[in-house]
């Protein structure tokens, strides 16, 4: 039977545990990386759990947004086109949220825990994919004079590719602008 994976910072363990119990009450099976025994095979065991998971519940806090392991976990789900249900568990500024996930509609447990919990259960049980907020699509707009672009095309494209990989940008728009002669 399939289950959802919960990704979170250890500091947020208490909230994660409460959420695990809530999901279990609704017959939603849950796994976390805590179920993996320490040792040499830990990373492979994690990838196996992620492979077998149908979706990821990503708990977003000031701690989790900075953790490389949490980033690797949600990137795994993105790469494999599996749903991610982002749940904000403490107040965060939009700029604090992972760039790649900003376009997803967040469930806000920090402001309204009951509503967010009900939304999460409903979305998981119905198989409803995360909804998108089109206003925050991860997009890079580069404005450059055409002459400069033509002269530095290779350097610009290398930089754009690097930014795309590092910042998890889904769309890149190159807009030619008039040369600034001021």
N, C-alpha and C positions, 0 to 999 in steps of 0.2 A: 504494500500500500504506500502511496506517495505521502510525503510530508513537506512542511515548510521549514526553512532554515531561518533561525533568528541570528542576526549579526549585531553585535553591540560591544561597547567598551566594558571591561571588567568593573569599572567604577559604577556602571549602571546595572549591575547584576540583580539588585533587588527589583527594579522595574521590569527587567527581562523575565525574572521568575514569575512575577505577578501576571505578566502577559502570557507566559507559557501556560499557567493555570487557567487563565481565561479562555485561551484557545482550546485547551484540553476539554473544558466544560462544554465546548461546542463541537466536540469530536474532530478537532483538527490536530493531527499529529505534528509534533514539533521536534526538531533536533537543533543542537548547538555544537560548537567546537568543544564544549566541556565534556561531551560524551566520548572524547578521544583520549586514550591513555597516553601519557607522556612517553616519548621514546623516539627512536630513529624513524619510524614510519608515520610520525604524526602528520606531516604535510600531505602524504599520499592518502591517509585516512580522511583528512579534511576534504581533499578533492573528490574522494569517493562519496562523501556525504553531500557535497555540493552537486555532484553529478546526479545523485538520486533524488534531490530536492525538486519539488515542482515550482517553488517560488521562494523569495527571500523577504523576510520582514526586517527592515533595516531601521534600527533605533538610532535616531540622530540626536546627539548631545555635543556639548563643547569638547568632550573627551573623544567621542567616537569619530568625529569628523577629522581628527588629527592622526588617527591610528593607521599605519600602513596596512595592517592585517585586515581591518574593516574595509579599507579601500580595495584590497585584493579580492575580498569576498564579493563585494557588490559588482566589481568589474567582471568577475567570473560570470555572474548572472547576466550582465549586459552582453558579454561576448557570446553567451549561449542562448540569447533571446528568451530568457526566462523572466517572468514578472518579478518586479521589485516593488514592495509596498513600503515607502518611506514613512516613518512615524517620528514626528518631532516630540521629544520627551522633556525638553526644557527650552525656554525662549532662546531663539537664535536669530541673528540677522540674516537676511537673504544671502549676503556676501559670505557668510560662514558655511553655507551649505555646499556640498560637493558640486562643482560646476556641472558635471555630467548629469546630475540628478535634478537640477533646478527647474527643469521643464516639467517635472512630474508634480501632480497635485499631492501635497503632503497631508497626512492625517495628523492633526495637532492635539496630542495628548497633554501638552503643557497648558493649553488654554481650556480645552473641554475634553477631559479624559473619557467620559462616558460616550460622547458622540463619536470620538475617534475610535474607540474600541468597537463600537457597533459597526462603524464603517469598515473597519479592518475585517471583522468576522464576516460581514456580508460580502465584501469583495473576494475574500479567499474562498468562501463556500460556493459562491456563484461562478467562480473562475473568471470573474471580471478583471480584465487587465487594469493596471494603474491608469488613471486618467492623466491627460496632459494639459499643461497650461501653456498655450501657444505664445503667450507674451514673454515667456522666459526660456524659449528654445535655445539650447547651447549653440551659439552662432558667433562667428568672428567676421567682422566687416573691416576690410583693409582698404583705405582710401589712399590712392597713390597717383601721381601724374603719370600719364601714359609713357612719356619719354623716360622717366626714371624707371618705370617698370621694365621697359624694353632694354634699357642699359644694364639693369641689375636683375634680370629675370631669374637666373639660376639661384642667386643668393636669396632673393625674396621667396622663391618657391621652397628652398631648403628651410628657411625660417618658418614659413607657413606650415610646412609638414611637421617640423619640430613642435610648433605651438599646438598643432592639432593633436599630436600624440601626448604631449605633456598636460594640456588643459582639457583633454577629452572633448574637443569641439566637434560637433556633428556636421556643421555646415560652414563653409568658408565662402565669403562673397568678396570679390575684388572689384572695387568701384574706381573707375578712372575719374580723376578730378582735374580741374584746370591747374596749370602750373602756377605756383605762388611766386610772383616776382617782386615781392615787397622787400 
